[in-house]
């Protein structure tokens, strides 16, 4: 994955995998919940691409 100015966290929860994406200032720019770790990772990568695209606009 290309380097973008975002960080993310993945955490296992009782109901699945939660994820959050943070900008350079530590603000949450996206978050979600998926049933599997692989689905959560894919969602993170997609959300980072979307956030990066919006940041360039």
Buried (B, 14 or more C-beta within 10 A) or exposed (E): EEEBEBEBEBEEEEEBBBBBBBBEEEEEBBBBEBEEEEBBBEBBBEBBBEBBEEEEE
